[in-house]
């Protein structure tokens, strides 16, 4: 696993938390919730891509 992956996920988390606080303080709770959900989907897409690469590596390794 690459350290860049951890940094990407951490950067998304920090950015979303700051944006979430700004939106909540401005009275846009629905937008804050939507921002959090979109960030969750983005991080899940990154993780699924890595897991797919892992499965491809395992298939290649065991010649399946």
mmCIF file as gemmi writes it, N, C-alpha and C atoms, coordinates in Angstrom:
data_model
loop_
_atom_site.group_PDB
_atom_site.id
_atom_site.type_symbol
_atom_site.label_atom_id
_atom_site.label_alt_id
_atom_site.label_comp_id
_atom_site.label_asym_id
_atom_site.label_entity_id
_atom_site.label_seq_id
_atom_site.pdbx_PDB_ins_code
_atom_site.Cartn_x
_atom_site.Cartn_y
_atom_site.Cartn_z
_atom_site.occupancy
_atom_site.B_iso_or_equiv
_atom_site.pdbx_formal_charge
_atom_site.auth_seq_id
_atom_site.auth_asym_id
_atom_site.pdbx_PDB_model_num
ATOM 1 N N . UNK Axp A 1 ? 0.856 -1.179 0 1 0 ? 1 A 1
ATOM 2 C CA . UNK Axp A 1 ? 0 0 0 1 0 ? 1 A 1
ATOM 3 C C . UNK Axp A 1 ? 0.895 1.233 0 1 0 ? 1 A 1
ATOM 4 N N . UNK Axp A 2 ? 0.459 2.206 -0.71 1 0 ? 2 A 1
ATOM 5 C CA . UNK Axp A 2 ? 1.23 3.427 -0.851 1 0 ? 2 A 1
ATOM 6 C C . UNK Axp A 2 ? 0.794 4.439 0.202 1 0 ? 2 A 1
ATOM 7 N N . UNK Axp A 3 ? 1.743 5.236 0.681 1 0 ? 3 A 1
ATOM 8 C CA . UNK Axp A 3 ? 1.442 6.245 1.689 1 0 ? 3 A 1
ATOM 9 C C . UNK Axp A 3 ? 0.591 7.364 1.084 1 0 ? 3 A 1
ATOM 10 N N . UNK Axp A 4 ? 0.702 7.557 -0.22 1 0 ? 4 A 1
ATOM 11 C CA . UNK Axp A 4 ? -0.089 8.599 -0.885 1 0 ? 4 A 1
ATOM 12 C C . UNK Axp A 4 ? -1.589 8.366 -0.722 1 0 ? 4 A 1
ATOM 13 N N . UNK Axp A 5 ? -1.985 7.104 -0.693 1 0 ? 5 A 1
ATOM 14 C CA . UNK Axp A 5 ? -3.399 6.771 -0.503 1 0 ? 5 A 1
ATOM 15 C C . UNK Axp A 5 ? -3.894 7.291 0.848 1 0 ? 5 A 1
ATOM 16 N N . UNK Axp A 6 ? -3.101 7.096 1.881 1 0 ? 6 A 1
ATOM 17 C CA . UNK Axp A 6 ? -3.484 7.57 3.212 1 0 ? 6 A 1
ATOM 18 C C . UNK Axp A 6 ? -3.561 9.086 3.226 1 0 ? 6 A 1
ATOM 19 N N . UNK Axp A 7 ? -2.6 9.741 2.577 1 0 ? 7 A 1
ATOM 20 C CA . UNK Axp A 7 ? -2.618 11.203 2.523 1 0 ? 7 A 1
ATOM 21 C C . UNK Axp A 7 ? -3.82 11.74 1.748 1 0 ? 7 A 1
ATOM 22 N N . UNK Axp A 8 ? -4.2 11.052 0.678 1 0 ? 8 A 1
ATOM 23 C CA . UNK Axp A 8 ? -5.38 11.473 -0.094 1 0 ? 8 A 1
ATOM 24 C C . UNK Axp A 8 ? -6.642 11.387 0.753 1 0 ? 8 A 1
ATOM 25 N N . UNK Axp A 9 ? -6.799 10.27 1.456 1 0 ? 9 A 1
ATOM 26 C CA . UNK Axp A 9 ? -7.992 10.096 2.294 1 0 ? 9 A 1
ATOM 27 C C . UNK Axp A 9 ? -7.999 11.109 3.43 1 0 ? 9 A 1
ATOM 28 N N . UNK Axp A 10 ? -6.841 11.359 4.024 1 0 ? 10 A 1
ATOM 29 C CA . UNK Axp A 10 ? -6.751 12.354 5.103 1 0 ? 10 A 1
ATOM 30 C C . UNK Axp A 10 ? -7.058 13.758 4.583 1 0 ? 10 A 1
ATOM 31 N N . UNK Axp A 11 ? -6.578 14.078 3.392 1 0 ? 11 A 1
ATOM 32 C CA . UNK Axp A 11 ? -6.848 15.401 2.813 1 0 ? 11 A 1
ATOM 33 C C . UNK Axp A 11 ? -8.335 15.591 2.553 1 0 ? 11 A 1
ATOM 34 N N . UNK Axp A 12 ? -8.986 14.562 2.043 1 0 ? 12 A 1
ATOM 35 C CA . UNK Axp A 12 ? -10.429 14.644 1.818 1 0 ? 12 A 1
ATOM 36 C C . UNK Axp A 12 ? -11.15 14.841 3.148 1 0 ? 12 A 1
ATOM 37 N N . UNK Axp A 13 ? -10.732 14.118 4.171 1 0 ? 13 A 1
ATOM 38 C CA . UNK Axp A 13 ? -11.364 14.248 5.485 1 0 ? 13 A 1
ATOM 39 C C . UNK Axp A 13 ? -11.199 15.634 6.082 1 0 ? 13 A 1
ATOM 40 N N . UNK Axp A 14 ? -9.998 16.197 5.995 1 0 ? 14 A 1
ATOM 41 C CA . UNK Axp A 14 ? -9.76 17.538 6.536 1 0 ? 14 A 1
ATOM 42 C C . UNK Axp A 14 ? -10.554 18.577 5.77 1 0 ? 14 A 1
ATOM 43 N N . UNK Axp A 15 ? -10.536 18.481 4.454 1 0 ? 15 A 1
ATOM 44 C CA . UNK Axp A 15 ? -11.274 19.442 3.631 1 0 ? 15 A 1
ATOM 45 C C . UNK Axp A 15 ? -12.769 19.392 3.908 1 0 ? 15 A 1
ATOM 46 N N . UNK Axp A 16 ? -13.299 18.187 4.029 1 0 ? 16 A 1
ATOM 47 C CA . UNK Axp A 16 ? -14.735 18.036 4.271 1 0 ? 16 A 1
ATOM 48 C C . UNK Axp A 16 ? -15.103 18.526 5.662 1 0 ? 16 A 1
ATOM 49 N N . UNK Axp A 17 ? -14.261 18.274 6.65 1 0 ? 17 A 1
ATOM 50 C CA . UNK Axp A 17 ? -14.594 18.731 8 1 0 ? 17 A 1
ATOM 51 C C . UNK Axp A 17 ? -14.618 20.253 8.091 1 0 ? 17 A 1
ATOM 52 N N . UNK Axp A 18 ? -13.675 20.915 7.43 1 0 ? 18 A 1
ATOM 53 C CA . UNK Axp A 18 ? -13.677 22.384 7.421 1 0 ? 18 A 1
ATOM 54 C C . UNK Axp A 18 ? -14.894 22.911 6.676 1 0 ? 18 A 1
ATOM 55 N N . UNK Axp A 19 ? -15.168 22.34 5.507 1 0 ? 19 A 1
ATOM 56 C CA . UNK Axp A 19 ? -16.32 22.777 4.722 1 0 ? 19 A 1
ATOM 57 C C . UNK Axp A 19 ? -17.621 22.504 5.461 1 0 ? 19 A 1
ATOM 58 N N . UNK Axp A 20 ? -17.675 21.385 6.165 1 0 ? 20 A 1
ATOM 59 C CA . UNK Axp A 20 ? -18.86 21.027 6.931 1 0 ? 20 A 1
ATOM 60 C C . UNK Axp A 20 ? -19.122 22.058 8.036 1 0 ? 20 A 1
ATOM 61 N N . UNK Axp A 21 ? -18.085 22.448 8.746 1 0 ? 21 A 1
ATOM 62 C CA . UNK Axp A 21 ? -18.247 23.436 9.816 1 0 ? 21 A 1
ATOM 63 C C . UNK Axp A 21 ? -18.685 24.792 9.267 1 0 ? 21 A 1
ATOM 64 N N . UNK Axp A 22 ? -18.119 25.18 8.139 1 0 ? 22 A 1
ATOM 65 C CA . UNK Axp A 22 ? -18.515 26.464 7.519 1 0 ? 22 A 1
ATOM 66 C C . UNK Axp A 22 ? -19.982 26.427 7.12 1 0 ? 22 A 1
ATOM 67 N N . UNK Axp A 23 ? -20.408 25.333 6.523 1 0 ? 23 A 1
ATOM 68 C CA . UNK Axp A 23 ? -21.798 25.233 6.082 1 0 ? 23 A 1
ATOM 69 C C . UNK Axp A 23 ? -22.766 25.177 7.262 1 0 ? 23 A 1
ATOM 70 N N . UNK Axp A 24 ? -22.397 24.482 8.329 1 0 ? 24 A 1
ATOM 71 C CA . UNK Axp A 24 ? -23.28 24.411 9.494 1 0 ? 24 A 1
ATOM 72 C C . UNK Axp A 24 ? -23.417 25.778 10.146 1 0 ? 24 A 1
ATOM 73 N N . UNK Axp A 25 ? -22.322 26.51 10.255 1 0 ? 25 A 1
ATOM 74 C CA . UNK Axp A 25 ? -22.38 27.836 10.891 1 0 ? 25 A 1
ATOM 75 C C . UNK Axp A 25 ? -23.148 28.856 10.053 1 0 ? 25 A 1
ATOM 76 N N . UNK Axp A 26 ? -23.204 28.612 8.738 1 0 ? 26 A 1
ATOM 77 C CA . UNK Axp A 26 ? -23.966 29.526 7.895 1 0 ? 26 A 1
ATOM 78 C C . UNK Axp A 26 ? -25.428 29.109 7.772 1 0 ? 26 A 1
ATOM 79 N N . UNK Axp A 27 ? -25.811 28.035 8.464 1 0 ? 27 A 1
ATOM 80 C CA . UNK Axp A 27 ? -27.206 27.631 8.49 1 0 ? 27 A 1
ATOM 81 C C . UNK Axp A 27 ? -27.621 26.708 7.365 1 0 ? 27 A 1
ATOM 82 N N . UNK Axp A 28 ? -26.681 26.108 6.694 1 0 ? 28 A 1
ATOM 83 C CA . UNK Axp A 28 ? -26.999 25.204 5.583 1 0 ? 28 A 1
ATOM 84 C C . UNK Axp A 28 ? -26.688 23.765 5.992 1 0 ? 28 A 1
ATOM 85 N N . UNK Axp A 29 ? -27.494 23.252 6.883 1 0 ? 29 A 1
ATOM 86 C CA . UNK Axp A 29 ? -27.266 21.913 7.411 1 0 ? 29 A 1
ATOM 87 C C . UNK Axp A 29 ? -27.437 20.831 6.348 1 0 ? 29 A 1
ATOM 88 N N . UNK Axp A 30 ? -28.394 21.034 5.446 1 0 ? 30 A 1
ATOM 89 C CA . UNK Axp A 30 ? -28.616 20.038 4.4 1 0 ? 30 A 1
ATOM 90 C C . UNK Axp A 30 ? -27.413 19.947 3.461 1 0 ? 30 A 1
ATOM 91 N N . UNK Axp A 31 ? -26.845 21.088 3.123 1 0 ? 31 A 1
ATOM 92 C CA . UNK Axp A 31 ? -25.664 21.1 2.256 1 0 ? 31 A 1
ATOM 93 C C . UNK Axp A 31 ? -24.47 20.45 2.951 1 0 ? 31 A 1
ATOM 94 N N . UNK Axp A 32 ? -24.353 20.649 4.256 1 0 ? 32 A 1
ATOM 95 C CA . UNK Axp A 32 ? -23.27 20.035 5.01 1 0 ? 32 A 1
ATOM 96 C C . UNK Axp A 32 ? -23.403 18.512 4.998 1 0 ? 32 A 1
ATOM 97 N N . UNK Axp A 33 ? -24.624 18.033 5.141 1 0 ? 33 A 1
ATOM 98 C CA . UNK Axp A 33 ? -24.858 16.597 5.102 1 0 ? 33 A 1
ATOM 99 C C . UNK Axp A 33 ? -24.559 16.029 3.723 1 0 ? 33 A 1
ATOM 100 N N . UNK Axp A 34 ? -24.977 16.731 2.692 1 0 ? 34 A 1
ATOM 101 C CA . UNK Axp A 34 ? -24.705 16.273 1.327 1 0 ? 34 A 1
ATOM 102 C C . UNK Axp A 34 ? -23.206 16.267 1.034 1 0 ? 34 A 1
ATOM 103 N N . UNK Axp A 35 ? -22.485 17.258 1.532 1 0 ? 35 A 1
ATOM 104 C CA . UNK Axp A 35 ? -21.037 17.311 1.34 1 0 ? 35 A 1
ATOM 105 C C . UNK Axp A 35 ? -20.364 16.121 1.998 1 0 ? 35 A 1
ATOM 106 N N . UNK Axp A 36 ? -20.823 15.78 3.193 1 0 ? 36 A 1
ATOM 107 C CA . UNK Axp A 36 ? -20.264 14.625 3.892 1 0 ? 36 A 1
ATOM 108 C C . UNK Axp A 36 ? -20.548 13.335 3.128 1 0 ? 36 A 1
ATOM 109 N N . UNK Axp A 37 ? -21.749 13.193 2.605 1 0 ? 37 A 1
ATOM 110 C CA . UNK Axp A 37 ? -22.089 11.988 1.84 1 0 ? 37 A 1
ATOM 111 C C . UNK Axp A 37 ? -21.285 11.88 0.552 1 0 ? 37 A 1
ATOM 112 N N . UNK Axp A 38 ? -21.091 12.989 -0.123 1 0 ? 38 A 1
ATOM 113 C CA . UNK Axp A 38 ? -20.298 12.974 -1.361 1 0 ? 38 A 1
ATOM 114 C C . UNK Axp A 38 ? -18.851 12.6 -1.053 1 0 ? 38 A 1
ATOM 115 N N . UNK Axp A 39 ? -18.312 13.129 0.029 1 0 ? 39 A 1
ATOM 116 C CA . UNK Axp A 39 ? -16.946 12.788 0.408 1 0 ? 39 A 1
ATOM 117 C C . UNK Axp A 39 ? -16.827 11.308 0.753 1 0 ? 39 A 1
ATOM 118 N N . UNK Axp A 40 ? -17.829 10.772 1.401 1 0 ? 40 A 1
ATOM 119 C CA . UNK Axp A 40 ? -17.826 9.349 1.727 1 0 ? 40 A 1
ATOM 120 C C . UNK Axp A 40 ? -17.813 8.504 0.459 1 0 ? 40 A 1
ATOM 121 N N . UNK Axp A 41 ? -18.602 8.894 -0.526 1 0 ? 41 A 1
ATOM 122 C CA . UNK Axp A 41 ? -18.639 8.163 -1.801 1 0 ? 41 A 1
ATOM 123 C C . UNK Axp A 41 ? -17.293 8.257 -2.512 1 0 ? 41 A 1
ATOM 124 N N . UNK Axp A 42 ? -16.672 9.424 -2.489 1 0 ? 42 A 1
ATOM 125 C CA . UNK Axp A 42 ? -15.373 9.602 -3.143 1 0 ? 42 A 1
ATOM 126 C C . UNK Axp A 42 ? -14.32 8.707 -2.491 1 0 ? 42 A 1
ATOM 127 N N . UNK Axp A 43 ? -14.281 8.69 -1.165 1 0 ? 43 A 1
ATOM 128 C CA . UNK Axp A 43 ? -13.309 7.851 -0.461 1 0 ? 43 A 1
ATOM 129 C C . UNK Axp A 43 ? -13.591 6.374 -0.719 1 0 ? 43 A 1
ATOM 130 N N . UNK Axp A 44 ? -14.858 5.984 -0.747 1 0 ? 44 A 1
ATOM 131 C CA . UNK Axp A 44 ? -15.187 4.59 -1.037 1 0 ? 44 A 1
ATOM 132 C C . UNK Axp A 44 ? -14.762 4.197 -2.454 1 0 ? 44 A 1
ATOM 133 N N . UNK Axp A 45 ? -14.888 5.116 -3.397 1 0 ? 45 A 1
ATOM 134 C CA . UNK Axp A 45 ? -14.441 4.826 -4.762 1 0 ? 45 A 1
ATOM 135 C C . UNK Axp A 45 ? -12.932 4.626 -4.809 1 0 ? 45 A 1
ATOM 136 N N . UNK Axp A 46 ? -12.195 5.425 -4.063 1 0 ? 46 A 1
ATOM 137 C CA . UNK Axp A 46 ? -10.74 5.277 -4.014 1 0 ? 46 A 1
ATOM 138 C C . UNK Axp A 46 ? -10.373 3.921 -3.423 1 0 ? 46 A 1
ATOM 139 N N . UNK Axp A 47 ? -11.038 3.552 -2.334 1 0 ? 47 A 1
ATOM 140 C CA . UNK Axp A 47 ? -10.738 2.285 -1.667 1 0 ? 47 A 1
ATOM 141 C C . UNK Axp A 47 ? -11.126 1.098 -2.551 1 0 ? 47 A 1
ATOM 142 N N . UNK Axp A 48 ? -12.267 1.179 -3.214 1 0 ? 48 A 1
ATOM 143 C CA . UNK Axp A 48 ? -12.703 0.083 -4.086 1 0 ? 48 A 1
ATOM 144 C C . UNK Axp A 48 ? -11.722 -0.095 -5.241 1 0 ? 48 A 1
ATOM 145 N N . UNK Axp A 49 ? -11.195 0.988 -5.761 1 0 ? 49 A 1
ATOM 146 C CA . UNK Axp A 49 ? -10.205 0.888 -6.833 1 0 ? 49 A 1
ATOM 147 C C . UNK Axp A 49 ? -8.953 0.161 -6.337 1 0 ? 49 A 1
ATOM 148 N N . UNK Axp A 50 ? -8.536 0.447 -5.119 1 0 ? 50 A 1
ATOM 149 C CA . UNK Axp A 50 ? -7.367 -0.229 -4.562 1 0 ? 50 A 1
ATOM 150 C C . UNK Axp A 50 ? -7.642 -1.705 -4.311 1 0 ? 50 A 1
ATOM 151 N N . UNK Axp A 51 ? -8.828 -2.015 -3.823 1 0 ? 51 A 1
ATOM 152 C CA . UNK Axp A 51 ? -9.192 -3.416 -3.583 1 0 ? 51 A 1
ATOM 153 C C . UNK Axp A 51 ? -9.27 -4.177 -4.904 1 0 ? 51 A 1
ATOM 154 N N . UNK Axp A 52 ? -9.762 -3.532 -5.938 1 0 ? 52 A 1
ATOM 155 C CA . UNK Axp A 52 ? -9.803 -4.164 -7.259 1 0 ? 52 A 1
ATOM 156 C C . UNK Axp A 52 ? -8.396 -4.477 -7.745 1 0 ? 52 A 1
ATOM 157 N N . UNK Axp A 53 ? -7.484 -3.561 -7.529 1 0 ? 53 A 1
ATOM 158 C CA . UNK Axp A 53 ? -6.086 -3.821 -7.892 1 0 ? 53 A 1
ATOM 159 C C . UNK Axp A 53 ? -5.497 -4.966 -7.096 1 0 ? 53 A 1
ATOM 160 N N . UNK Axp A 54 ? -5.872 -5.076 -5.838 1 0 ? 54 A 1
ATOM 161 C CA . UNK Axp A 54 ? -5.418 -6.188 -5.013 1 0 ? 54 A 1
ATOM 162 C C . UNK Axp A 54 ? -5.937 -7.517 -5.555 1 0 ? 54 A 1
ATOM 163 N N . UNK Axp A 55 ? -7.203 -7.572 -5.922 1 0 ? 55 A 1
ATOM 164 C CA . UNK Axp A 55 ? -7.768 -8.798 -6.473 1 0 ? 55 A 1
ATOM 165 C C . UNK Axp A 55 ? -7.099 -9.176 -7.79 1 0 ? 55 A 1
ATOM 166 N N . UNK Axp A 56 ? -6.813 -8.182 -8.62 1 0 ? 56 A 1
ATOM 167 C CA . UNK Axp A 56 ? -6.116 -8.476 -9.869 1 0 ? 56 A 1
ATOM 168 C C . UNK Axp A 56 ? -4.731 -9.043 -9.599 1 0 ? 56 A 1
ATOM 169 N N . UNK Axp A 57 ? -4.051 -8.488 -8.615 1 0 ? 57 A 1
ATOM 170 C CA . UNK Axp A 57 ? -2.725 -8.988 -8.253 1 0 ? 57 A 1
ATOM 171 C C . UNK Axp A 57 ? -2.8 -10.429 -7.731 1 0 ? 57 A 1
ATOM 172 N N . UNK Axp A 58 ? -3.793 -10.719 -6.919 1 0 ? 58 A 1
ATOM 173 C CA . UNK Axp A 58 ? -3.947 -12.072 -6.376 1 0 ? 58 A 1
ATOM 174 C C . UNK Axp A 58 ? -4.271 -13.05 -7.494 1 0 ? 58 A 1
ATOM 175 N N . UNK Axp A 59 ? -5.143 -12.651 -8.429 1 0 ? 59 A 1
ATOM 176 C CA . UNK Axp A 59 ? -5.472 -13.518 -9.556 1 0 ? 59 A 1
ATOM 177 C C . UNK Axp A 59 ? -4.236 -13.796 -10.412 1 0 ? 59 A 1
ATOM 178 N N . UNK Axp A 60 ? -3.442 -12.775 -10.637 1 0 ? 60 A 1
ATOM 179 C CA . UNK Axp A 60 ? -2.221 -12.947 -11.428 1 0 ? 60 A 1
ATOM 180 C C . UNK Axp A 60 ? -1.22 -13.82 -10.685 1 0 ? 60 A 1
ATOM 181 N N . UNK Axp A 61 ? -1.113 -13.622 -9.395 1 0 ? 61 A 1
ATOM 182 C CA . UNK Axp A 61 ? -0.144 -14.37 -8.6 1 0 ? 61 A 1
ATOM 183 C C . UNK Axp A 61 ? -0.453 -15.861 -8.581 1 0 ? 61 A 1
ATOM 184 N N . UNK Axp A 62 ? -1.73 -16.203 -8.431 1 0 ? 62 A 1
ATOM 185 C CA . UNK Axp A 62 ? -2.115 -17.6 -8.356 1 0 ? 62 A 1
ATOM 186 C C . UNK Axp A 62 ? -2.572 -18.162 -9.693 1 0 ? 62 A 1
ATOM 187 N N . UNK Axp A 63 ? -2.428 -17.363 -10.74 1 0 ? 63 A 1
ATOM 188 C CA . UNK Axp A 63 ? -2.748 -17.78 -12.103 1 0 ? 63 A 1
ATOM 189 C C . UNK Axp A 63 ? -4.187 -18.313 -12.21 1 0 ? 63 A 1
ATOM 190 N N . UNK Axp A 64 ? -5.131 -17.486 -11.735 1 0 ? 64 A 1
ATOM 191 C CA . UNK Axp A 64 ? -6.548 -17.873 -11.768 1 0 ? 64 A 1
ATOM 192 C C . UNK Axp A 64 ? -7.248 -17.322 -12.983 1 0 ? 64 A 1
